[in-house]
């Protein structure tokens, strides 16, 4: 997964699915495209590329409570 693109990994959503991901802590959102499988750590639903994580302000913390919805 390239760190400079707005992408995400999800266990079961189809590749190419677009998701609006919102950081619950600060309300910032980003639209990403699913292009990988994962995450493989219990309790995690999405892995975001570094660029997507920067967009919603979660790079420093490494993880964040987010909500997401399919947008296309």
N, CA, C and O atoms as CSV, one atom per row, in Angstrom:
chain,resi,resn,atom,element,x,y,z
A,1,UNK,N,N,0.858,-1.173,0.000
A,1,UNK,CA,C,0.000,0.000,0.000
A,1,UNK,C,C,0.899,1.230,0.000
A,1,UNK,O,O,1.726,1.385,0.899
A,2,UNK,N,N,0.756,2.090,-0.974
A,2,UNK,CA,C,1.564,3.292,-1.054
A,2,UNK,C,C,1.175,4.268,0.040
A,2,UNK,O,O,-0.010,4.453,0.320
A,3,UNK,N,N,2.167,4.891,0.659
A,3,UNK,CA,C,1.873,5.792,1.761
A,3,UNK,C,C,1.456,7.175,1.288
A,3,UNK,O,O,0.984,7.976,2.095
A,4,UNK,N,N,1.616,7.482,-0.003
A,4,UNK,CA,C,1.298,8.824,-0.483
A,4,UNK,C,C,-0.088,8.922,-1.104
A,4,UNK,O,O,-0.508,10.008,-1.504
A,5,UNK,N,N,-0.800,7.813,-1.191
A,5,UNK,CA,C,-2.141,7.842,-1.773
A,5,UNK,C,C,-3.186,7.639,-0.683
A,5,UNK,O,O,-2.880,7.145,0.403
A,6,UNK,N,N,-4.404,8.019,-0.982
A,6,UNK,CA,C,-5.491,7.917,-0.006
A,6,UNK,C,C,-6.153,6.552,-0.149
A,6,UNK,O,O,-7.157,6.394,-0.844
A,7,UNK,N,N,-5.561,5.572,0.527
A,7,UNK,CA,C,-6.030,4.195,0.415
A,7,UNK,C,C,-6.189,3.575,1.794
A,7,UNK,O,O,-5.753,4.125,2.806
A,8,UNK,N,N,-6.835,2.401,1.799
A,8,UNK,CA,C,-7.063,1.689,3.054
A,8,UNK,C,C,-7.078,0.192,2.798
A,8,UNK,O,O,-7.298,-0.267,1.677
A,9,UNK,N,N,-6.838,-0.556,3.869
A,9,UNK,CA,C,-6.975,-2.009,3.839
A,9,UNK,C,C,-8.191,-2.376,4.683
A,9,UNK,O,O,-8.409,-1.818,5.759
A,10,UNK,N,N,-8.981,-3.326,4.177
A,10,UNK,CA,C,-10.151,-3.832,4.899
A,10,UNK,C,C,-10.224,-5.322,4.640
A,10,UNK,O,O,-9.841,-5.785,3.565
A,11,UNK,N,N,-10.710,-6.080,5.612
A,11,UNK,CA,C,-10.719,-7.536,5.484
A,11,UNK,C,C,-11.641,-8.053,4.392
A,11,UNK,O,O,-11.303,-9.032,3.725
A,12,UNK,N,N,-12.813,-7.419,4.184
A,12,UNK,CA,C,-13.790,-8.044,3.285
A,12,UNK,C,C,-14.395,-7.140,2.218
A,12,UNK,O,O,-14.951,-7.654,1.248
A,13,UNK,N,N,-14.313,-5.823,2.350
A,13,UNK,CA,C,-14.905,-4.955,1.334
A,13,UNK,C,C,-14.180,-5.133,0.001
A,13,UNK,O,O,-12.975,-5.382,-0.034
A,14,UNK,N,N,-14.919,-5.004,-1.077
A,14,UNK,CA,C,-14.348,-5.195,-2.416
A,14,UNK,C,C,-13.278,-4.145,-2.708
A,14,UNK,O,O,-13.404,-2.984,-2.318
A,15,UNK,N,N,-12.227,-4.572,-3.398
A,15,UNK,CA,C,-11.209,-3.626,-3.839
A,15,UNK,C,C,-11.890,-2.561,-4.690
A,15,UNK,O,O,-12.775,-2.867,-5.488
A,16,UNK,N,N,-11.477,-1.319,-4.516
A,16,UNK,CA,C,-12.059,-0.213,-5.262
A,16,UNK,C,C,-13.197,0.482,-4.522
A,16,UNK,O,O,-13.622,1.566,-4.922
A,17,UNK,N,N,-13.694,-0.126,-3.451
A,17,UNK,CA,C,-14.756,0.512,-2.661
A,17,UNK,C,C,-14.222,1.801,-2.062
A,17,UNK,O,O,-13.122,1.837,-1.509
A,18,UNK,N,N,-15.015,2.861,-2.180
A,18,UNK,CA,C,-14.619,4.146,-1.597
A,18,UNK,C,C,-15.313,4.314,-0.247
A,18,UNK,O,O,-16.508,4.053,-0.105
A,19,UNK,N,N,-14.539,4.752,0.731
A,19,UNK,CA,C,-15.039,4.937,2.093
A,19,UNK,C,C,-14.754,6.347,2.567
A,19,UNK,O,O,-13.676,6.889,2.323
A,20,UNK,N,N,-15.722,6.937,3.243
A,20,UNK,CA,C,-15.487,8.192,3.957
A,20,UNK,C,C,-15.156,7.806,5.389
A,20,UNK,O,O,-15.992,7.240,6.093
A,21,UNK,N,N,-13.941,8.110,5.820
A,21,UNK,CA,C,-13.459,7.750,7.156
A,21,UNK,C,C,-13.369,9.027,7.989
A,21,UNK,O,O,-12.743,10.006,7.580
A,22,UNK,N,N,-14.002,9.004,9.163
A,22,UNK,CA,C,-14.019,10.175,10.042
A,22,UNK,C,C,-13.378,9.841,11.381
A,22,UNK,O,O,-13.729,8.851,12.024
A,23,UNK,N,N,-12.439,10.676,11.787
A,23,UNK,CA,C,-11.795,10.551,13.091
A,23,UNK,C,C,-12.792,11.052,14.139
A,23,UNK,O,O,-13.176,12.222,14.117
A,24,UNK,N,N,-13.204,10.192,15.040
A,24,UNK,CA,C,-14.211,10.567,16.042
A,24,UNK,C,C,-13.689,11.601,17.033
A,24,UNK,O,O,-14.477,12.323,17.645
A,25,UNK,N,N,-12.391,11.678,17.196
A,25,UNK,CA,C,-11.822,12.609,18.167
A,25,UNK,C,C,-11.874,14.060,17.691
A,25,UNK,O,O,-12.155,14.965,18.476
A,26,UNK,N,N,-11.599,14.280,16.385
A,26,UNK,CA,C,-11.528,15.664,15.899
A,26,UNK,C,C,-12.520,15.983,14.778
A,26,UNK,O,O,-12.605,17.132,14.345
A,27,UNK,N,N,-13.267,14.992,14.307
A,27,UNK,CA,C,-14.276,15.230,13.273
A,27,UNK,C,C,-13.740,15.353,11.861
A,27,UNK,O,O,-14.518,15.578,10.934
A,28,UNK,N,N,-12.440,15.214,11.667
A,28,UNK,CA,C,-11.871,15.329,10.318
A,28,UNK,C,C,-12.144,14.060,9.523
A,28,UNK,O,O,-12.122,12.953,10.061
A,29,UNK,N,N,-12.408,14.247,8.208
A,29,UNK,CA,C,-12.755,13.119,7.332
A,29,UNK,C,C,-11.861,13.079,6.106
A,29,UNK,O,O,-11.264,14.080,5.709
A,30,UNK,N,N,-11.785,11.894,5.519
A,30,UNK,CA,C,-11.059,11.691,4.274
A,30,UNK,C,C,-11.767,10.576,3.508
A,30,UNK,O,O,-12.316,9.654,4.111
A,31,UNK,N,N,-11.751,10.665,2.180
A,31,UNK,CA,C,-12.297,9.587,1.353
A,31,UNK,C,C,-11.128,8.747,0.855
A,31,UNK,O,O,-10.186,9.266,0.257
A,32,UNK,N,N,-11.201,7.444,1.110
A,32,UNK,CA,C,-10.135,6.523,0.722
A,32,UNK,C,C,-10.706,5.415,-0.165
A,32,UNK,O,O,-11.917,5.199,-0.217
A,33,UNK,N,N,-9.807,4.725,-0.855
A,33,UNK,CA,C,-10.196,3.596,-1.700
A,33,UNK,C,C,-9.566,2.329,-1.129
A,33,UNK,O,O,-8.374,2.305,-0.823
A,34,UNK,N,N,-10.366,1.286,-0.989
A,34,UNK,CA,C,-9.857,0.008,-0.483
A,34,UNK,C,C,-9.014,-0.648,-1.583
A,34,UNK,O,O,-9.493,-0.881,-2.692
A,35,UNK,N,N,-7.749,-0.942,-1.253
A,35,UNK,CA,C,-6.865,-1.566,-2.247
A,35,UNK,C,C,-6.003,-2.674,-1.644
A,35,UNK,O,O,-5.046,-3.136,-2.266
A,36,UNK,N,N,-6.354,-3.096,-0.422
A,36,UNK,CA,C,-5.521,-4.098,0.240
A,36,UNK,C,C,-6.367,-4.853,1.265
A,36,UNK,O,O,-7.468,-4.420,1.605
A,37,UNK,N,N,-5.856,-5.969,1.750
A,37,UNK,CA,C,-6.513,-6.750,2.797
A,37,UNK,C,C,-5.827,-6.479,4.132
A,37,UNK,O,O,-4.631,-6.190,4.178
A,38,UNK,N,N,-6.575,-6.572,5.187
A,38,UNK,CA,C,-6.062,-6.324,6.523
A,38,UNK,C,C,-7.055,-5.432,7.233
A,38,UNK,O,O,-8.123,-5.183,6.673
A,39,UNK,N,N,-6.792,-4.955,8.371
A,39,UNK,CA,C,-5.639,-5.258,9.214
A,39,UNK,C,C,-5.786,-6.618,9.870
A,39,UNK,O,O,-6.882,-7.176,9.926
A,40,UNK,N,N,-4.706,-7.134,10.353
A,40,UNK,CA,C,-4.724,-8.456,10.951
A,40,UNK,C,C,-4.463,-8.398,12.447
A,40,UNK,O,O,-3.969,-9.355,13.043
A,41,UNK,N,N,-4.798,-7.275,13.037
A,41,UNK,CA,C,-4.667,-7.085,14.487
A,41,UNK,C,C,-6.071,-7.025,15.074
A,41,UNK,O,O,-6.899,-6.231,14.627
A,42,UNK,N,N,-6.341,-7.851,16.063
A,42,UNK,CA,C,-7.673,-7.922,16.680
A,42,UNK,C,C,-8.126,-6.533,17.126
A,42,UNK,O,O,-7.355,-5.769,17.707
A,43,UNK,N,N,-9.389,-6.222,16.843
A,43,UNK,CA,C,-9.967,-4.957,17.270
A,43,UNK,C,C,-9.835,-3.838,16.264
A,43,UNK,O,O,-10.444,-2.783,16.440
A,44,UNK,N,N,-9.064,-4.034,15.223
A,44,UNK,CA,C,-8.902,-3.000,14.193
A,44,UNK,C,C,-9.710,-3.367,12.965
A,44,UNK,O,O,-9.787,-4.534,12.579
A,45,UNK,N,N,-10.310,-2.355,12.356
A,45,UNK,CA,C,-11.194,-2.570,11.211
A,45,UNK,C,C,-10.554,-2.100,9.916
A,45,UNK,O,O,-10.751,-2.719,8.870
A,46,UNK,N,N,-9.788,-1.012,9.969
A,46,UNK,CA,C,-9.149,-0.439,8.783
A,46,UNK,C,C,-7.675,-0.174,9.050
A,46,UNK,O,O,-7.280,0.116,10.179
A,47,UNK,N,N,-6.873,-0.276,8.009
A,47,UNK,CA,C,-5.511,0.253,8.004
A,47,UNK,C,C,-5.512,1.363,6.971
A,47,UNK,O,O,-5.884,1.133,5.820
A,48,UNK,N,N,-5.102,2.559,7.358
A,48,UNK,CA,C,-5.056,3.681,6.424
A,48,UNK,C,C,-3.635,3.923,5.956
A,48,UNK,O,O,-2.679,3.677,6.691
A,49,UNK,N,N,-3.496,4.413,4.714
A,49,UNK,CA,C,-2.188,4.845,4.239
A,49,UNK,C,C,-1.746,6.043,5.070
A,49,UNK,O,O,-2.568,6.696,5.713
A,50,UNK,N,N,-0.462,6.326,5.055
A,50,UNK,CA,C,0.052,7.458,5.836
A,50,UNK,C,C,-0.610,8.768,5.408
A,50,UNK,O,O,-0.949,9.594,6.256
A,51,UNK,N,N,-0.797,8.965,4.103
A,51,UNK,CA,C,-1.420,10.207,3.619
A,51,UNK,C,C,-2.842,10.349,4.152
A,51,UNK,O,O,-3.247,11.442,4.549
A,52,UNK,N,N,-3.603,9.256,4.166
A,52,UNK,CA,C,-4.973,9.305,4.686
A,52,UNK,C,C,-4.952,9.579,6.187
A,52,UNK,O,O,-5.763,10.360,6.685
A,53,UNK,N,N,-4.033,8.944,6.909
A,53,UNK,CA,C,-3.922,9.172,8.351
A,53,UNK,C,C,-3.559,10.622,8.651
A,53,UNK,O,O,-4.073,11.202,9.607
A,54,UNK,N,N,-2.679,11.212,7.844
A,54,UNK,CA,C,-2.319,12.616,8.026
A,54,UNK,C,C,-3.534,13.517,7.822
A,54,UNK,O,O,-3.724,14.488,8.554
A,55,UNK,N,N,-4.351,13.192,6.826
A,55,UNK,CA,C,-5.531,14.007,6.517
A,55,UNK,C,C,-6.502,14.093,7.694
A,55,UNK,O,O,-7.161,15.116,7.879
A,56,UNK,N,N,-6.594,13.032,8.483
A,56,UNK,CA,C,-7.545,13.057,9.596
A,56,UNK,C,C,-6.855,13.221,10.948
A,56,UNK,O,O,-7.482,13.061,11.995
A,57,UNK,N,N,-5.565,13.540,10.919
A,57,UNK,CA,C,-4.848,13.880,12.139
A,57,UNK,C,C,-4.607,12.742,13.100
A,57,UNK,O,O,-4.774,12.901,14.310
A,58,UNK,N,N,-4.213,11.588,12.575
A,58,UNK,CA,C,-3.959,10.462,13.477
A,58,UNK,C,C,-2.571,9.852,13.333
A,58,UNK,O,O,-2.331,8.751,13.827
A,59,UNK,N,N,-1.657,10.544,12.666
A,59,UNK,CA,C,-0.316,9.992,12.479
A,59,UNK,C,C,0.426,9.919,13.808
A,59,UNK,O,O,1.084,8.918,14.092
A,60,UNK,N,N,0.331,10.954,14.617
A,60,UNK,CA,C,1.072,10.983,15.885
A,60,UNK,C,C,0.626,9.862,16.819
A,60,UNK,O,O,1.454,9.226,17.472
A,61,UNK,N,N,-0.677,9.621,16.881
A,61,UNK,CA,C,-1.190,8.594,17.792
A,61,UNK,C,C,-1.043,7.184,17.225
A,61,UNK,O,O,-0.949,6.218,17.982
A,62,UNK,N,N,-1.024,7.062,15.898
A,62,UNK,CA,C,-0.882,5.755,15.259
A,62,UNK,C,C,-2.191,5.002,15.097
A,62,UNK,O,O,-2.372,4.270,14.124
A,63,UNK,N,N,-3.100,5.176,16.037
A,63,UNK,CA,C,-4.430,4.584,15.928
A,63,UNK,C,C,-5.443,5.636,16.356
A,63,UNK,O,O,-5.111,6.596,17.050
A,64,UNK,N,N,-6.682,5.435,15.927
A,64,UNK,CA,C,-7.743,6.363,16.303
A,64,UNK,C,C,-9.077,5.651,16.217
A,64,UNK,O,O,-9.241,4.684,15.472
A,65,UNK,N,N,-10.014,6.141,16.985
A,65,UNK,CA,C,-11.382,5.665,16.877
A,65,UNK,C,C,-12.012,6.386,15.694
A,65,UNK,O,O,-12.102,7.614,15.681
A,66,UNK,N,N,-12.449,5.618,14.700
A,66,UNK,CA,C,-13.019,6.218,13.496
A,66,UNK,C,C,-14.371,5.574,13.196
A,66,UNK,O,O,-14.692,4.492,13.686
A,67,UNK,N,N,-15.135,6.261,12.390
A,67,UNK,CA,C,-16.322,5.645,11.805
A,67,UNK,C,C,-16.142,5.773,10.297
A,67,UNK,O,O,-15.455,6.673,9.814
A,68,UNK,N,N,-16.771,4.859,9.562
A,68,UNK,CA,C,-16.645,4.940,8.108
A,68,UNK,C,C,-17.974,4.576,7.468
A,68,UNK,O,O,-18.795,3.848,8.027
A,69,UNK,N,N,-18.146,5.123,6.257
A,69,UNK,CA,C,-19.332,4.762,5.473
A,69,UNK,C,C,-18.921,4.619,4.024
A,69,UNK,O,O,-18.038,5.326,3.539
A,70,UNK,N,N,-19.578,3.688,3.335
A,70,UNK,CA,C,-19.310,3.450,1.924
A,70,UNK,C,C,-19.906,4.600,1.125
A,70,UNK,O,O,-21.078,4.937,1.296
A,71,UNK,N,N,-19.101,5.203,0.249
A,71,UNK,CA,C,-19.570,6.306,-0.586
A,71,UNK,C,C,-19.512,5.982,-2.068
A,71,UNK,O,O,-19.916,6.806,-2.888
A,72,UNK,N,N,-19.029,4.819,-2.429
A,72,UNK,CA,C,-19.007,4.461,-3.831
A,72,UNK,C,C,-18.122,3.292,-4.110
A,72,UNK,O,O,-18.000,2.869,-5.260
